[in-house]
Amino acid sequence: MNYVRVRVFATLRKHLSGEDALANIRIDGGKTVGDICSELGIPHDEVKVVFVNDHKAPLRQVLQPGDRVSIFPPIAGG
């Protein structure tokens, strides 16, 4: 299994089709979170927080098969 599970939130949902904003994306050796964002058409400046397997991670984080990636934009609110 050379896939990671990617979930995007809030305004980033527009980059994934389907209601749940969830995708299984095939990865090759050395692929990073930033690479995944680029593949999905998510500009890096729209990414505020990333979690890989429930731990905060940078865009340069190298992914492993089976990783769970959550991508969040800046969120405003009160």
Rosetta constraint file for C-alpha pairs under 8 A:
AtomPair CA 1 CA 65 HARMONIC 6.33 0.50
AtomPair CA 1 CA 66 HARMONIC 7.19 0.50
AtomPair CA 2 CA 26 HARMONIC 5.62 0.50
AtomPair CA 2 CA 27 HARMONIC 5.64 0.50
AtomPair CA 2 CA 28 HARMONIC 7.09 0.50
AtomPair CA 2 CA 64 HARMONIC 7.85 0.50
AtomPair CA 2 CA 65 HARMONIC 4.77 0.50
AtomPair CA 2 CA 66 HARMONIC 7.15 0.50
AtomPair CA 3 CA 24 HARMONIC 6.02 0.50
AtomPair CA 3 CA 25 HARMONIC 5.23 0.50
AtomPair CA 3 CA 26 HARMONIC 4.25 0.50
AtomPair CA 3 CA 27 HARMONIC 5.53 0.50
AtomPair CA 3 CA 65 HARMONIC 5.16 0.50
AtomPair CA 3 CA 66 HARMONIC 5.87 0.50
AtomPair CA 3 CA 67 HARMONIC 7.74 0.50
AtomPair CA 4 CA 24 HARMONIC 5.59 0.50
AtomPair CA 4 CA 25 HARMONIC 5.40 0.50
AtomPair CA 4 CA 26 HARMONIC 6.50 0.50
AtomPair CA 4 CA 27 HARMONIC 6.91 0.50
AtomPair CA 4 CA 63 HARMONIC 7.69 0.50
AtomPair CA 4 CA 64 HARMONIC 7.36 0.50
AtomPair CA 4 CA 65 HARMONIC 5.66 0.50
AtomPair CA 4 CA 66 HARMONIC 5.00 0.50
AtomPair CA 4 CA 67 HARMONIC 4.97 0.50
AtomPair CA 4 CA 68 HARMONIC 5.93 0.50
AtomPair CA 4 CA 69 HARMONIC 7.15 0.50
AtomPair CA 5 CA 22 HARMONIC 7.13 0.50
AtomPair CA 5 CA 23 HARMONIC 5.79 0.50
AtomPair CA 5 CA 24 HARMONIC 4.53 0.50
AtomPair CA 5 CA 25 HARMONIC 6.40 0.50
AtomPair CA 5 CA 66 HARMONIC 6.99 0.50
AtomPair CA 5 CA 67 HARMONIC 6.39 0.50
AtomPair CA 5 CA 68 HARMONIC 4.84 0.50
AtomPair CA 5 CA 69 HARMONIC 6.02 0.50
AtomPair CA 6 CA 22 HARMONIC 5.64 0.50
AtomPair CA 6 CA 23 HARMONIC 5.21 0.50
AtomPair CA 6 CA 24 HARMONIC 6.15 0.50
AtomPair CA 6 CA 25 HARMONIC 7.09 0.50
AtomPair CA 6 CA 68 HARMONIC 6.09 0.50
AtomPair CA 6 CA 69 HARMONIC 4.69 0.50
AtomPair CA 6 CA 70 HARMONIC 5.92 0.50
AtomPair CA 6 CA 71 HARMONIC 7.67 0.50
AtomPair CA 7 CA 21 HARMONIC 5.70 0.50
AtomPair CA 7 CA 22 HARMONIC 4.45 0.50
AtomPair CA 7 CA 23 HARMONIC 6.52 0.50
AtomPair CA 7 CA 68 HARMONIC 7.97 0.50
AtomPair CA 7 CA 69 HARMONIC 6.22 0.50
AtomPair CA 7 CA 70 HARMONIC 4.87 0.50
AtomPair CA 7 CA 71 HARMONIC 6.35 0.50
AtomPair CA 8 CA 12 HARMONIC 5.75 0.50
AtomPair CA 8 CA 13 HARMONIC 5.56 0.50
AtomPair CA 8 CA 16 HARMONIC 7.78 0.50
AtomPair CA 8 CA 21 HARMONIC 5.67 0.50
AtomPair CA 8 CA 22 HARMONIC 6.75 0.50
AtomPair CA 8 CA 70 HARMONIC 5.83 0.50
AtomPair CA 8 CA 71 HARMONIC 4.83 0.50
AtomPair CA 8 CA 72 HARMONIC 6.22 0.50
AtomPair CA 9 CA 13 HARMONIC 5.54 0.50
AtomPair CA 9 CA 21 HARMONIC 7.17 0.50
AtomPair CA 9 CA 70 HARMONIC 7.73 0.50
AtomPair CA 9 CA 71 HARMONIC 6.39 0.50
AtomPair CA 9 CA 72 HARMONIC 5.33 0.50
AtomPair CA 9 CA 73 HARMONIC 7.11 0.50
AtomPair CA 10 CA 72 HARMONIC 7.14 0.50
AtomPair CA 10 CA 73 HARMONIC 6.97 0.50
AtomPair CA 10 CA 75 HARMONIC 7.94 0.50
AtomPair CA 11 CA 73 HARMONIC 6.82 0.50
AtomPair CA 12 CA 16 HARMONIC 7.90 0.50
AtomPair CA 12 CA 42 HARMONIC 7.24 0.50
AtomPair CA 12 CA 46 HARMONIC 7.98 0.50
AtomPair CA 12 CA 71 HARMONIC 7.96 0.50
AtomPair CA 12 CA 72 HARMONIC 7.22 0.50
AtomPair CA 12 CA 73 HARMONIC 6.60 0.50
AtomPair CA 13 CA 17 HARMONIC 7.82 0.50
AtomPair CA 13 CA 21 HARMONIC 5.43 0.50
AtomPair CA 15 CA 40 HARMONIC 6.05 0.50
AtomPair CA 15 CA 41 HARMONIC 6.50 0.50
AtomPair CA 15 CA 42 HARMONIC 6.70 0.50
AtomPair CA 16 CA 21 HARMONIC 5.47 0.50
AtomPair CA 16 CA 22 HARMONIC 7.12 0.50
AtomPair CA 16 CA 23 HARMONIC 7.44 0.50
AtomPair CA 16 CA 40 HARMONIC 7.25 0.50
AtomPair CA 17 CA 21 HARMONIC 6.63 0.50
AtomPair CA 18 CA 22 HARMONIC 7.63 0.50
AtomPair CA 27 CA 31 HARMONIC 6.16 0.50
AtomPair CA 27 CA 63 HARMONIC 7.73 0.50
AtomPair CA 27 CA 64 HARMONIC 7.89 0.50
AtomPair CA 27 CA 65 HARMONIC 7.12 0.50
AtomPair CA 30 CA 62 HARMONIC 5.75 0.50
AtomPair CA 30 CA 63 HARMONIC 6.97 0.50
AtomPair CA 31 CA 35 HARMONIC 6.06 0.50
AtomPair CA 31 CA 36 HARMONIC 7.47 0.50
AtomPair CA 31 CA 62 HARMONIC 5.67 0.50
AtomPair CA 31 CA 63 HARMONIC 5.92 0.50
AtomPair CA 32 CA 36 HARMONIC 6.50 0.50
AtomPair CA 32 CA 59 HARMONIC 6.65 0.50
AtomPair CA 32 CA 60 HARMONIC 5.50 0.50
AtomPair CA 32 CA 61 HARMONIC 5.25 0.50
AtomPair CA 32 CA 62 HARMONIC 4.26 0.50
AtomPair CA 32 CA 63 HARMONIC 5.50 0.50
AtomPair CA 33 CA 37 HARMONIC 6.28 0.50
AtomPair CA 33 CA 58 HARMONIC 7.52 0.50
AtomPair CA 33 CA 59 HARMONIC 4.86 0.50
AtomPair CA 33 CA 60 HARMONIC 6.14 0.50
AtomPair CA 33 CA 61 HARMONIC 5.77 0.50
AtomPair CA 33 CA 62 HARMONIC 6.69 0.50
AtomPair CA 33 CA 63 HARMONIC 6.80 0.50
AtomPair CA 33 CA 69 HARMONIC 7.87 0.50
AtomPair CA 34 CA 38 HARMONIC 6.22 0.50
AtomPair CA 34 CA 44 HARMONIC 7.11 0.50
AtomPair CA 34 CA 59 HARMONIC 4.56 0.50
AtomPair CA 34 CA 60 HARMONIC 6.03 0.50
AtomPair CA 34 CA 61 HARMONIC 7.82 0.50
AtomPair CA 35 CA 39 HARMONIC 6.23 0.50
AtomPair CA 36 CA 40 HARMONIC 6.28 0.50
AtomPair CA 37 CA 41 HARMONIC 6.19 0.50
AtomPair CA 37 CA 42 HARMONIC 4.97 0.50
AtomPair CA 37 CA 43 HARMONIC 7.01 0.50
AtomPair CA 37 CA 44 HARMONIC 6.98 0.50
AtomPair CA 38 CA 42 HARMONIC 5.69 0.50
AtomPair CA 38 CA 43 HARMONIC 6.77 0.50
AtomPair CA 38 CA 44 HARMONIC 7.64 0.50
AtomPair CA 42 CA 46 HARMONIC 6.92 0.50
AtomPair CA 42 CA 47 HARMONIC 7.73 0.50
AtomPair CA 43 CA 47 HARMONIC 7.22 0.50
AtomPair CA 46 CA 73 HARMONIC 5.58 0.50
AtomPair CA 46 CA 74 HARMONIC 7.16 0.50
AtomPair CA 47 CA 71 HARMONIC 6.80 0.50
AtomPair CA 47 CA 72 HARMONIC 5.93 0.50
AtomPair CA 47 CA 73 HARMONIC 4.69 0.50
AtomPair CA 47 CA 74 HARMONIC 6.90 0.50
AtomPair CA 48 CA 71 HARMONIC 7.83 0.50
AtomPair CA 48 CA 72 HARMONIC 5.81 0.50
AtomPair CA 48 CA 73 HARMONIC 4.81 0.50
AtomPair CA 48 CA 74 HARMONIC 5.10 0.50
AtomPair CA 49 CA 56 HARMONIC 7.23 0.50
AtomPair CA 49 CA 57 HARMONIC 7.75 0.50
AtomPair CA 49 CA 71 HARMONIC 6.16 0.50
AtomPair CA 49 CA 72 HARMONIC 5.15 0.50
AtomPair CA 49 CA 73 HARMONIC 6.68 0.50
AtomPair CA 49 CA 74 HARMONIC 7.68 0.50
AtomPair CA 50 CA 56 HARMONIC 5.75 0.50
AtomPair CA 50 CA 57 HARMONIC 5.45 0.50
AtomPair CA 50 CA 58 HARMONIC 6.61 0.50
AtomPair CA 50 CA 59 HARMONIC 7.37 0.50
AtomPair CA 50 CA 69 HARMONIC 7.10 0.50
AtomPair CA 50 CA 70 HARMONIC 5.66 0.50
AtomPair CA 50 CA 71 HARMONIC 4.72 0.50
AtomPair CA 50 CA 72 HARMONIC 6.25 0.50
AtomPair CA 51 CA 55 HARMONIC 5.02 0.50
AtomPair CA 51 CA 56 HARMONIC 4.34 0.50
AtomPair CA 51 CA 57 HARMONIC 5.34 0.50
AtomPair CA 51 CA 68 HARMONIC 7.94 0.50
AtomPair CA 51 CA 69 HARMONIC 5.71 0.50
AtomPair CA 51 CA 70 HARMONIC 5.10 0.50
AtomPair CA 51 CA 71 HARMONIC 6.69 0.50
AtomPair CA 52 CA 56 HARMONIC 6.40 0.50
AtomPair CA 52 CA 57 HARMONIC 6.06 0.50
AtomPair CA 52 CA 67 HARMONIC 6.51 0.50
AtomPair CA 52 CA 68 HARMONIC 5.53 0.50
AtomPair CA 52 CA 69 HARMONIC 4.60 0.50
AtomPair CA 52 CA 70 HARMONIC 6.54 0.50
AtomPair CA 53 CA 67 HARMONIC 6.02 0.50
AtomPair CA 53 CA 68 HARMONIC 5.01 0.50
AtomPair CA 53 CA 69 HARMONIC 6.49 0.50
AtomPair CA 54 CA 68 HARMONIC 7.73 0.50
AtomPair CA 57 CA 61 HARMONIC 6.20 0.50
AtomPair CA 63 CA 67 HARMONIC 6.59 0.50
